Amino acid sequence: MTVINPVVLIVEDEPLILIHSRLALEDAGFDVIVAGDSDEALAVIGRRPDVTTLFTDVNIPGALDGLALAEAARRHHPAMAIFVTSGIYRPESGALPAGAHFLPKPYTGAQVLRLMRADAGTEDGADGHAVNTYAARH
């Protein structure tokens, strides 16, 4: 059986936060694509139907903020898992797309992994790395 790793698009303009998130997800077995602004992220979403998860900050450069990007991603890929984060903004009820999750900053790599693994259908194996069950669900 071929294992298909979930593909995560991270949209973050803070280099240290981006590196931290990227490494945590890659170490757990996720395939990671990064974008520094909403314009680049929209281009990735448009050309990469294999992106299963969007992880975006609210305050990002580009034509859209992270909330508008999340809405556009939901319209383009209704089944995409969406995670929105911010150290300043706290969403009011109904501000996020249906089914989206909010993770306040600061967060740890473990918190990100826990949320994404639960959403993507992955769990820890005996060696502590993600065992992908995503392919079995799709």
LUMROPA-176209 format. One record per residue (C-alpha): x, z, y; residue number from 1. Coordinates in steps of 0.5 Angstrom, whole numbers. Each point is the difference from the previous one (the first is absolute). Example, Ala and Ser with C-alpha at 12.3 -4.5 7.8 and 13.67 -1.06 7.14 Angstrom:
<rs>
<r><X>25</X><Z>16</Z><Y>-9</Y><k>1</k></r>
<r><X>2</X><Z>-2</Z><Y>7</Y><k>2</k></r>
</rs>
This chain:
<rs>
<r><X>0</X><Z>0</Z><Y>0</Y><k>1</k></r>
<r><X>3</X><Z>-2</Z><Y>7</Y><k>2</k></r>
<r><X>0</X><Z>6</Z><Y>5</Y><k>3</k></r>
<r><X>-3</X><Z>-2</Z><Y>7</Y><k>4</k></r>
<r><X>3</X><Z>5</Z><Y>5</Y><k>5</k></r>
<r><X>-5</X><Z>1</Z><Y>6</Y><k>6</k></r>
<r><X>3</X><Z>-3</Z><Y>6</Y><k>7</k></r>
<r><X>0</X><Z>4</Z><Y>6</Y><k>8</k></r>
<r><X>0</X><Z>-3</Z><Y>7</Y><k>9</k></r>
<r><X>3</X><Z>6</Z><Y>5</Y><k>10</k></r>
<r><X>-1</X><Z>-1</Z><Y>8</Y><k>11</k></r>
<r><X>4</X><Z>4</Z><Y>3</Y><k>12</k></r>
<r><X>5</X><Z>0</Z><Y>7</Y><k>13</k></r>
<r><X>3</X><Z>6</Z><Y>-1</Y><k>14</k></r>
<r><X>7</X><Z>-2</Z><Y>-4</Y><k>15</k></r>
<r><X>1</X><Z>7</Z><Y>-3</Y><k>16</k></r>
<r><X>-8</X><Z>1</Z><Y>-2</Y><k>17</k></r>
<r><X>0</X><Z>-7</Z><Y>-3</Y><k>18</k></r>
<r><X>7</X><Z>1</Z><Y>-4</Y><k>19</k></r>
<r><X>-3</X><Z>7</Z><Y>-3</Y><k>20</k></r>
<r><X>-7</X><Z>-3</Z><Y>-2</Y><k>21</k></r>
<r><X>3</X><Z>-6</Z><Y>-3</Y><k>22</k></r>
<r><X>5</X><Z>3</Z><Y>-4</Y><k>23</k></r>
<r><X>-5</X><Z>5</Z><Y>-3</Y><k>24</k></r>
<r><X>-4</X><Z>-6</Z><Y>-2</Y><k>25</k></r>
<r><X>5</X><Z>-4</Z><Y>-3</Y><k>26</k></r>
<r><X>3</X><Z>6</Z><Y>-4</Y><k>27</k></r>
<r><X>-7</X><Z>1</Z><Y>-3</Y><k>28</k></r>
<r><X>0</X><Z>-7</Z><Y>-2</Y><k>29</k></r>
<r><X>-4</X><Z>-3</Z><Y>5</Y><k>30</k></r>
<r><X>2</X><Z>-7</Z><Y>3</Y><k>31</k></r>
<r><X>0</X><Z>1</Z><Y>8</Y><k>32</k></r>
<r><X>0</X><Z>-5</Z><Y>5</Y><k>33</k></r>
<r><X>1</X><Z>2</Z><Y>8</Y><k>34</k></r>
<r><X>-3</X><Z>-2</Z><Y>6</Y><k>35</k></r>
<r><X>2</X><Z>2</Z><Y>7</Y><k>36</k></r>
<r><X>-6</X><Z>-2</Z><Y>4</Y><k>37</k></r>
<r><X>-7</X><Z>-2</Z><Y>-1</Y><k>38</k></r>
<r><X>1</X><Z>-7</Z><Y>0</Y><k>39</k></r>
<r><X>5</X><Z>-1</Z><Y>-5</Y><k>40</k></r>
<r><X>-4</X><Z>5</Z><Y>-4</Y><k>41</k></r>
<r><X>-6</X><Z>-5</Z><Y>0</Y><k>42</k></r>
<r><X>4</X><Z>-6</Z><Y>-2</Y><k>43</k></r>
<r><X>2</X><Z>4</Z><Y>-6</Y><k>44</k></r>
<r><X>-7</X><Z>1</Z><Y>-2</Y><k>45</k></r>
<r><X>-2</X><Z>-7</Z><Y>1</Y><k>46</k></r>
<r><X>6</X><Z>-3</Z><Y>-4</Y><k>47</k></r>
<r><X>0</X><Z>6</Z><Y>-5</Y><k>48</k></r>
<r><X>-6</X><Z>1</Z><Y>-4</Y><k>49</k></r>
<r><X>4</X><Z>5</Z><Y>-5</Y><k>50</k></r>
<r><X>0</X><Z>5</Z><Y>6</Y><k>51</k></r>
<r><X>-4</X><Z>6</Z><Y>-3</Y><k>52</k></r>
<r><X>1</X><Z>5</Z><Y>5</Y><k>53</k></r>
<r><X>1</X><Z>1</Z><Y>7</Y><k>54</k></r>
<r><X>4</X><Z>6</Z><Y>3</Y><k>55</k></r>
<r><X>0</X><Z>-1</Z><Y>8</Y><k>56</k></r>
<r><X>1</X><Z>4</Z><Y>6</Y><k>57</k></r>
<r><X>-5</X><Z>0</Z><Y>5</Y><k>58</k></r>
<r><X>4</X><Z>-1</Z><Y>6</Y><k>59</k></r>
<r><X>4</X><Z>-6</Z><Y>-2</Y><k>60</k></r>
<r><X>2</X><Z>-6</Z><Y>4</Y><k>61</k></r>
<r><X>-3</X><Z>-7</Z><Y>0</Y><k>62</k></r>
<r><X>-7</X><Z>-3</Z><Y>2</Y><k>63</k></r>
<r><X>-4</X><Z>6</Z><Y>-4</Y><k>64</k></r>
<r><X>1</X><Z>7</Z><Y>-1</Y><k>65</k></r>
<r><X>0</X><Z>3</Z><Y>-7</Y><k>66</k></r>
<r><X>-7</X><Z>2</Z><Y>0</Y><k>67</k></r>
<r><X>-2</X><Z>-8</Z><Y>2</Y><k>68</k></r>
<r><X>5</X><Z>-2</Z><Y>-5</Y><k>69</k></r>
<r><X>-3</X><Z>4</Z><Y>-6</Y><k>70</k></r>
<r><X>-7</X><Z>-3</Z><Y>2</Y><k>71</k></r>
<r><X>3</X><Z>-7</Z><Y>0</Y><k>72</k></r>
<r><X>3</X><Z>2</Z><Y>-7</Y><k>73</k></r>
<r><X>-6</X><Z>2</Z><Y>-3</Y><k>74</k></r>
<r><X>-4</X><Z>-6</Z><Y>2</Y><k>75</k></r>
<r><X>6</X><Z>-4</Z><Y>-3</Y><k>76</k></r>
<r><X>1</X><Z>4</Z><Y>-6</Y><k>77</k></r>
<r><X>-7</X><Z>4</Z><Y>-1</Y><k>78</k></r>
<r><X>4</X><Z>4</Z><Y>-6</Y><k>79</k></r>
<r><X>6</X><Z>1</Z><Y>3</Y><k>80</k></r>
<r><X>2</X><Z>8</Z><Y>0</Y><k>81</k></r>
<r><X>1</X><Z>2</Z><Y>8</Y><k>82</k></r>
<r><X>4</X><Z>6</Z><Y>2</Y><k>83</k></r>
<r><X>0</X><Z>1</Z><Y>8</Y><k>84</k></r>
<r><X>5</X><Z>5</Z><Y>3</Y><k>85</k></r>
<r><X>2</X><Z>3</Z><Y>7</Y><k>86</k></r>
<r><X>3</X><Z>6</Z><Y>3</Y><k>87</k></r>
<r><X>-4</X><Z>0</Z><Y>6</Y><k>88</k></r>
<r><X>-7</X><Z>-3</Z><Y>-2</Y><k>89</k></r>
<r><X>-5</X><Z>3</Z><Y>-4</Y><k>90</k></r>
<r><X>-6</X><Z>-5</Z><Y>-2</Y><k>91</k></r>
<r><X>-7</X><Z>2</Z><Y>1</Y><k>92</k></r>
<r><X>-5</X><Z>-1</Z><Y>-6</Y><k>93</k></r>
<r><X>-1</X><Z>-7</Z><Y>0</Y><k>94</k></r>
<r><X>6</X><Z>-2</Z><Y>3</Y><k>95</k></r>
<r><X>4</X><Z>-3</Z><Y>-6</Y><k>96</k></r>
<r><X>-3</X><Z>-6</Z><Y>-5</Y><k>97</k></r>
<r><X>-4</X><Z>2</Z><Y>-5</Y><k>98</k></r>
<r><X>4</X><Z>4</Z><Y>-6</Y><k>99</k></r>
<r><X>6</X><Z>0</Z><Y>4</Y><k>100</k></r>
<r><X>4</X><Z>7</Z><Y>0</Y><k>101</k></r>
<r><X>4</X><Z>3</Z><Y>6</Y><k>102</k></r>
<r><X>6</X><Z>4</Z><Y>-1</Y><k>103</k></r>
<r><X>3</X><Z>4</Z><Y>6</Y><k>104</k></r>
<r><X>7</X><Z>0</Z><Y>2</Y><k>105</k></r>
<r><X>5</X><Z>3</Z><Y>-1</Y><k>106</k></r>
<r><X>-1</X><Z>-1</Z><Y>-8</Y><k>107</k></r>
<r><X>4</X><Z>0</Z><Y>-6</Y><k>108</k></r>
<r><X>2</X><Z>-6</Z><Y>-4</Y><k>109</k></r>
<r><X>-3</X><Z>5</Z><Y>-6</Y><k>110</k></r>
<r><X>-7</X><Z>0</Z><Y>4</Y><k>111</k></r>
<r><X>0</X><Z>-8</Z><Y>1</Y><k>112</k></r>
<r><X>2</X><Z>-1</Z><Y>-7</Y><k>113</k></r>
<r><X>-6</X><Z>5</Z><Y>-2</Y><k>114</k></r>
<r><X>-5</X><Z>-4</Z><Y>4</Y><k>115</k></r>
<r><X>2</X><Z>-7</Z><Y>-2</Y><k>116</k></r>
<r><X>1</X><Z>2</Z><Y>-8</Y><k>117</k></r>
<r><X>-7</X><Z>3</Z><Y>0</Y><k>118</k></r>
<r><X>-3</X><Z>-7</Z><Y>4</Y><k>119</k></r>
<r><X>4</X><Z>-5</Z><Y>-4</Y><k>120</k></r>
<r><X>-1</X><Z>3</Z><Y>-7</Y><k>121</k></r>
<r><X>7</X><Z>3</Z><Y>-1</Y><k>122</k></r>
<r><X>3</X><Z>6</Z><Y>-3</Y><k>123</k></r>
<r><X>7</X><Z>3</Z><Y>-1</Y><k>124</k></r>
<r><X>3</X><Z>-1</Z><Y>-7</Y><k>125</k></r>
<r><X>4</X><Z>5</Z><Y>-4</Y><k>126</k></r>
<r><X>6</X><Z>-3</Z><Y>4</Y><k>127</k></r>
<r><X>-3</X><Z>2</Z><Y>7</Y><k>128</k></r>
<r><X>-1</X><Z>-7</Z><Y>2</Y><k>129</k></r>
<r><X>-7</X><Z>-4</Z><Y>1</Y><k>130</k></r>
<r><X>-3</X><Z>-3</Z><Y>-6</Y><k>131</k></r>
<r><X>-4</X><Z>-5</Z><Y>2</Y><k>132</k></r>
<r><X>-7</X><Z>-1</Z><Y>-3</Y><k>133</k></r>
<r><X>-2</X><Z>-4</Z><Y>6</Y><k>134</k></r>
<r><X>0</X><Z>-7</Z><Y>-4</Y><k>135</k></r>
<r><X>-4</X><Z>3</Z><Y>-5</Y><k>136</k></r>
<r><X>-6</X><Z>2</Z><Y>5</Y><k>137</k></r>
<r><X>0</X><Z>-7</Z><Y>3</Y><k>138</k></r>
</rs>
